[in-house]
Amino acid sequence: MTTKWVGALLAGMMVGTSQGQLRPKEWFTPSASHLTNAIVKALAERGIEVGNGDVALLTTVVSTQPAPELDVLSLTAVDGHAAGSDHPRSTVRIACHEAGECLPFYAVVNWAESARVRGSAFRSGPFQSAVAAPMVMRAGARATLLMEDGRAHVEISVVSLEGGAAGKIVRVQTPDRKRTFSAEIVSASLLKGSF
């Protein structure tokens, strides 16, 4: 009796396969040059002009189309510079224009001197802070926390627990790690706090 069930199950699987019901989708690996060109084009549509050499892919992309159209989802400043370069960099989150063509993926954009941002391209959203405000303080940097009110002026040596641009509120800690404060970044070595 068990043999009859197994035979019937196998016969049903063969029929389902021949009718195309269990056939997997075909997957493509778009070329790195196509993806880089598409990322540069998508950034240009958002007002950011970079060259193909400024974009680095972080992974191999798999798609249901051989040459998918891409959309920029977000642009985030990265704490640090590219190896051997004085230029800042950002991560770009990318997805295929058509839902289901590929999973979102990341690329890195190195902001060379040739990179340009059109003035009104990003008035709001994740692009504004990433493009307009360069990273000033790195995590782990030693700095001075200046705390003032009308009657007192206190300066404390601290270590930044987070990186960020000028104006960002970050957490800092005394070198002995006994006290933690929230402070606003003023420059690479100065933070402003309050009592």
Secondary structure by P-SEA (a helix, b strand, c coil): caaaaaaaaaaaaaaaaaacccbbbbbbbccaaaaaaaaaaaaaaacbbbccccccccbbbbccccbbbbbbccccccccccccccbbbbbbbbbbccccccccbbbbbcccccccccccccccccccccccccccccccbbbbbbbbcccbbbbbbbbbcccccccbbbbbbcccccbbbbbbbccccbbbbcc
